[in-house]
Amino acid sequence: MMAFRRGDTDVHFPYARVLLTGFTPYDGAAINPTERLMRLASEALADIPGIRLRSVVLDTDYVLCEQQFARALDDFAPDIVLAFGLSRRIDAIRLERIAINVDDAAIADNSGRVRRGSKIAPDGPVGYWTTLPIDAIRRALEDAGIPVRISNHAGTYVCNHLTYAGLHRIATQGLSTRMGFIHVPPLPEMLGEKDAGRTGMDMATLLRAARVIISVAVGHLSAY
């Protein structure tokens, strides 16, 4: 039996609650691999020992994703949140180190909002560090032969917005939930002629990566 801390109370569970989030397609794209990953995860990853898993697809919308995440956080009370999003420019898993307190992107969210230089939390800190063991996760992914790198921050679009808003909610509510963001590459079928030499990452590898990330994150809970 594992012990996890929620606020000021030690609570004992035989498993860790792991919340996975992904996003709907955005900016005119027909596919977001993280949406597909969430659809598959509840069955494909449910056999990981010591966890209870829930996966949620969030709207790529500054307002809605924050509301949907807040509901999932309250309803499921996760010990770990692994938030996934698409970066079209990469061919490796990218573990994000920091979320910053700004929305600033040229493209609109799925409700048509364009935000340039807007604070996410007016009275919040400049940024939040991930609370996932990203160095251990990177090593485990490398050992599994999965391309991976660590990135210093999650950008300034909806991915970063969700991460900052989630970590801010966790901090201000005094929760012990661990959270971080993982960018994934496009699927190979999303690449075109302009992407010559690129590989993307297939869904089987994305599922394998998610399995490794979950296992390492759960294995490090006792260190917090």
C-alpha positions as CSV (number, residue, x, y, z in Angstrom):
1,M,0.0,0.0,0.0
2,M,1.3,3.4,-0.9
3,A,0.9,6.6,1.1
4,F,0.3,10.0,-0.6
5,R,-0.2,13.4,0.9
6,R,-3.3,15.6,0.0
7,G,-3.0,19.0,1.6
8,D,-2.1,18.4,5.3
9,T,-3.5,14.9,5.6
10,D,-1.8,11.6,4.8
11,V,-4.1,9.3,3.0
12,H,-3.4,5.6,2.2
13,F,-4.3,4.1,-1.1
14,P,-3.4,0.8,-2.8
15,Y,-2.8,2.7,-6.0
16,A,-1.8,6.1,-7.4
17,R,-4.5,8.1,-9.3
18,V,-3.0,9.2,-12.6
19,L,-4.8,11.8,-14.8
20,L,-3.8,12.0,-18.5
21,T,-4.9,14.9,-20.6
22,G,-4.7,15.6,-24.3
23,F,-6.2,18.1,-26.7
24,T,-8.6,18.3,-29.6
25,P,-7.2,19.2,-33.1
26,Y,-6.5,22.9,-33.6
27,D,-5.5,25.5,-36.2
28,G,-7.4,23.7,-39.0
29,A,-5.8,20.3,-38.5
30,A,-7.9,17.2,-38.7
31,I,-5.8,15.2,-36.2
32,N,-4.2,15.7,-32.8
33,P,-2.3,12.6,-31.8
34,T,-2.9,13.4,-28.1
35,E,-6.6,13.1,-28.6
36,R,-6.1,9.6,-30.1
37,L,-3.7,8.8,-27.3
38,M,-6.3,9.6,-24.7
39,R,-8.9,7.5,-26.5
40,L,-6.6,4.5,-26.4
41,A,-4.9,5.0,-23.0
42,S,-7.8,3.9,-20.7
43,E,-7.5,0.3,-22.1
44,A,-4.0,0.2,-23.5
45,L,-2.3,1.5,-20.3
46,A,-4.7,0.2,-17.6
47,D,-2.5,-2.8,-16.8
48,I,0.3,-0.7,-15.4
49,P,0.7,-1.9,-11.8
50,G,-0.3,0.3,-8.9
51,I,-2.3,2.9,-10.8
52,R,-5.9,4.0,-11.4
53,L,-6.0,5.8,-14.7
54,R,-8.3,8.4,-16.2
55,S,-7.8,10.1,-19.5
56,V,-9.5,13.3,-20.6
57,V,-9.6,15.2,-24.0
58,L,-9.6,18.9,-23.4
59,D,-10.7,21.6,-25.9
60,T,-7.9,23.6,-27.4
61,D,-9.4,26.7,-25.9
62,Y,-7.9,29.0,-23.3
63,V,-11.1,29.2,-21.3
64,L,-12.6,25.8,-21.7
65,C,-9.5,23.7,-21.1
66,E,-9.0,25.4,-17.8
67,Q,-12.6,24.8,-16.8
68,Q,-12.5,21.1,-17.9
69,F,-9.2,20.5,-16.1
70,A,-10.5,22.0,-12.9
71,R,-13.5,19.6,-13.0
72,A,-11.2,16.6,-13.6
73,L,-8.9,17.7,-10.8
74,D,-11.8,18.0,-8.4
75,D,-13.7,14.9,-9.5
76,F,-10.7,12.5,-9.7
77,A,-8.3,14.0,-7.1
78,P,-5.2,12.7,-9.0
79,D,-1.8,12.1,-7.4
80,I,-0.2,12.7,-10.8
81,V,-1.2,14.8,-13.9
82,L,0.5,14.1,-17.2
83,A,-0.7,16.6,-19.7
84,F,0.1,15.9,-23.4
85,G,0.0,18.2,-26.4
86,L,1.2,18.3,-30.0
87,S,4.2,20.2,-31.3
88,R,4.3,20.0,-35.1
89,R,8.0,20.9,-35.2
90,I,9.5,18.0,-33.3
91,D,10.3,14.3,-33.9
92,A,11.0,13.4,-30.2
93,I,9.1,13.4,-26.9
94,R,9.7,16.8,-25.3
95,L,9.5,17.1,-21.5
96,E,8.7,20.6,-20.5
97,R,10.6,22.1,-17.5
98,I,8.6,25.3,-16.8
99,A,5.2,26.9,-17.5
100,I,5.2,30.7,-17.7
101,N,2.5,33.2,-16.8
102,V,1.7,34.5,-20.3
103,D,-0.6,33.7,-23.3
104,D,1.1,35.0,-26.4
105,A,0.4,33.2,-29.7
106,A,-0.4,34.4,-33.3
107,I,-2.8,31.6,-33.9
108,A,-6.3,31.6,-32.4
109,D,-7.7,28.9,-30.1
110,N,-10.7,26.9,-31.2
111,S,-13.1,29.6,-30.1
112,G,-11.2,32.2,-32.2
113,R,-9.4,33.9,-29.4
114,V,-6.0,35.4,-30.1
115,R,-4.0,36.3,-27.0
116,R,-0.9,38.5,-27.2
117,G,1.0,39.1,-23.9
118,S,-1.9,38.3,-21.6
119,K,-1.2,37.1,-18.1
120,I,-2.8,33.8,-17.2
121,A,-3.0,34.6,-13.5
122,P,-2.8,38.4,-12.8
123,D,-1.4,37.9,-9.3
124,G,0.5,34.6,-10.0
125,P,4.2,34.1,-10.1
126,V,6.2,34.4,-13.3
127,G,6.4,30.6,-13.7
128,Y,6.1,27.2,-12.2
129,W,8.6,24.4,-12.4
130,T,7.3,21.0,-13.4
131,T,6.8,18.7,-10.4
132,L,7.6,15.6,-12.4
133,P,10.9,13.8,-12.2
134,I,11.8,14.8,-15.8
135,D,15.5,13.7,-15.6
136,A,14.5,10.2,-14.5
137,I,11.8,10.1,-17.2
138,R,14.3,11.2,-19.9
139,R,16.7,8.5,-18.9
140,A,14.0,5.8,-18.9
141,L,12.8,6.9,-22.3
142,E,16.3,6.8,-23.7
143,D,16.8,3.4,-22.3
144,A,13.6,2.3,-24.0
145,G,15.0,3.6,-27.3
146,I,12.4,6.4,-27.6
147,P,13.7,9.8,-28.8
148,V,13.4,12.4,-26.1
149,R,14.7,15.8,-24.9
150,I,14.0,18.3,-22.2
151,S,12.7,21.7,-23.2
152,N,12.9,24.8,-21.0
153,H,9.3,25.8,-21.3
154,A,6.0,24.8,-22.9
155,G,5.6,27.7,-25.2
156,T,2.9,30.4,-24.9
157,Y,-0.1,28.8,-26.5
158,V,-2.9,26.7,-24.9
159,C,-0.4,23.9,-23.9
160,N,1.4,26.4,-21.6
161,H,-1.8,27.9,-20.5
162,L,-3.1,24.6,-19.2
163,T,0.1,23.7,-17.5
164,Y,0.5,27.1,-15.8
165,A,-3.2,27.2,-14.8
166,G,-3.1,23.7,-13.5
167,L,0.0,24.1,-11.5
168,H,-1.3,27.4,-10.1
169,R,-4.6,25.7,-9.1
170,I,-2.6,22.9,-7.4
171,A,-0.4,25.4,-5.6
172,T,-3.1,27.7,-4.4
173,Q,-5.3,24.9,-3.2
174,G,-2.4,23.3,-1.3
175,L,-2.6,20.0,-3.1
176,S,0.3,17.6,-3.4
177,T,-0.6,16.6,-7.0
178,R,2.4,16.3,-9.3
179,M,2.0,17.8,-12.7
180,G,3.9,18.3,-15.9
181,F,3.6,18.8,-19.6
182,I,4.8,16.5,-22.4
183,H,4.9,17.6,-26.0
184,V,4.6,14.8,-28.6
185,P,5.5,14.8,-32.4
186,P,3.0,14.6,-35.2
187,L,2.0,11.1,-36.4
188,P,3.9,10.0,-39.6
189,E,0.7,10.4,-41.6
190,M,0.5,14.1,-40.6
191,L,3.8,14.8,-42.4
192,G,3.9,16.1,-46.0
193,E,6.4,16.9,-48.7
194,K,7.7,19.9,-46.9
195,D,8.7,17.6,-44.0
196,A,11.2,15.6,-46.0
197,G,13.6,13.8,-43.7
198,R,11.3,13.9,-40.7
199,T,9.9,10.8,-38.9
200,G,7.1,11.9,-36.6
201,M,6.2,9.3,-34.1
202,D,3.7,6.5,-34.5
203,M,0.9,5.7,-32.0
204,A,2.5,2.5,-30.8
205,T,5.6,4.4,-29.8
206,L,3.5,7.2,-28.2
207,L,1.7,4.6,-26.1
208,R,5.0,3.0,-25.2
209,A,6.4,6.4,-24.2
210,A,3.3,7.2,-22.1
211,R,3.7,3.8,-20.3
212,V,7.3,4.6,-19.4
213,I,6.4,8.2,-18.2
214,I,3.6,6.9,-16.0
215,S,5.7,4.1,-14.5
216,V,8.6,6.5,-13.7
217,A,6.3,9.2,-12.3
218,V,4.5,6.7,-10.0
219,G,7.8,5.1,-8.9
220,H,9.0,8.5,-7.7
221,L,5.9,9.4,-5.7
222,S,7.5,8.2,-2.4
223,A,10.3,10.7,-3.0
224,Y,8.0,13.7,-2.7
